[in-house]
Amino acid sequence: MVWRVYCEESFFYLLLEFQSTVDRQMTQRMRVYSGLLSQDLYAQHKTAEPFNLLPVVVYSGCRKWTSANAEVLAWLKPLQEEQVYVLIDEESAGDSIIADVIRLVRADTLAAVVQSQNVLLAWPIASDGLRRDVLKIAGERMRLFGANQGVIMNESVHEGERKEFTEEEHALIRQYILDVYHAAKEMPEFRRRVEARMEAMREGARVGRQAGLEVGRKEGLEEGLEEGREEGREEGREEGREEGREEGRTEALREMLSKGCAQRGGDERYLGRIACADLAQLERWVPRVMAGEKLEQVLEEGGP
């Protein structure tokens, strides 16, 4: 990684190399990297003037860093550059934000991850970009210990994929999830993601209600038809079923009167009147016909 850094009204190039393991050939590597970067800068700027270049190796491994320079013959040392790169590790970084980043990368327990994340997020100079990176690194470290938030909170995951945690570990995981929420809730992309998820949930609920109403109406229609034919089934359970029940009863009464009319010759006027009648009219006509009144007389009194 290369940065152009402005300092005291001038600038220099910072060449960063990140290492998680010890490399005894790092001196030779950094010489090559520095040479290639210098050539590229000269070609870009069309100049032969020297550039200020600071090669830095950031080391996050657990073993102590050792350099191959210690094996160089003593009489050759004055003929070589004394220091090809600057080494930054947890020890040399001291009480700085880079030291806390290294400690997070090296965290080997759940407690160490939670503690390192909180320390980094508490730095007043921590930018939103750094906060995002901290949350990402902490999430990766948590997954290494089987504390994947998705696995823990998703009940559909097979039991064999779950890891058993102690009460203390469960408390650390809960604390980690709360810390992530409080750190991310003000980030624009987090708010957009939450709003998008809430909108999707609202849309899903709306579609679900609409689908449920349609299913209810269909079930109600079937149940109502059955109730009308059997002359009395218990009341429909939902609004859609109630509508279907009434429709089925209407159809059953209409069918009953139509059959009676057909048996008496099937006058088209009467059949049309039965077909156009609503439930209230049919419920007034049927009891009268069943009580013995003539069908033609009942229908004539029903209107033109």
Buried (B, 14 or more C-beta within 10 A) or exposed (E): EEEEEEEEEEEBBBBBBEBEEBBEEBBEBBBEBBEEBBEEBBEEEEEEEEBEBBBBBBBBBEEEBEBEBEEEEEEEEEEEEEEBBEBBBBEEBEEEBBBBBBBBBBBEEBBBBBBBBBBBBEBEEBEEEBBBBBBEBBBEBBEEBBBBBEBBEEEEEEEEEEEEBEEEBBBBBEBBBEBBEEBBEEBEEBEEEEEEEEEEEEEEEEEEEEEEBEEBBEBBBBBBBEBBBEEEBEEBEBEBBBBBBBBBBBBBBBBBBBEBBEEEEEBEEBBEBBEEBEBEBBEEBBEBBEEEEEBBEBBEEBEE
